[in-house]
């Protein structure tokens, strides 16, 4: 899926498609809060299989009544090639490997305190996440994240001027506070970039 299609999906350009994707993903995550992933996958498989079997039987009965010879109703899909190409697998596995190596390098840098300020920021983030984890489990965070991904872009698009103004104010305040802390704590001044 290319970037333009993802942006169109998140900005609700085609309401029907976005609604189906958002609804299906939200239904899947909500189902996982009630049942295990094995049960959810089994139920989804059974539902799809029930629909296709019923449709096949319906088309067979319709062909028998009309005495037509249309053939298998899913023939066009059965004739399509569904194998992944080696080039595509190599391309995406190389991308995943590059991101994984970059993440491992960054974690090494943070845990071995290459830059004291960055490691302290990371420690504060981990400390905050302990409180987030105490209130929410991972599935709840995924559900909230999904809702945020599908709602924040459209809200930002409609109220961009006001949001940018308040974000600039917050950013300036954070820079002032970080500058004051760095000035008062020895060894925390960042190198000029």
Order of alpha helices (4+ residues) and beta strands (2+ residues): alpha-alpha-alpha-alpha-alpha-alpha-alpha-alpha
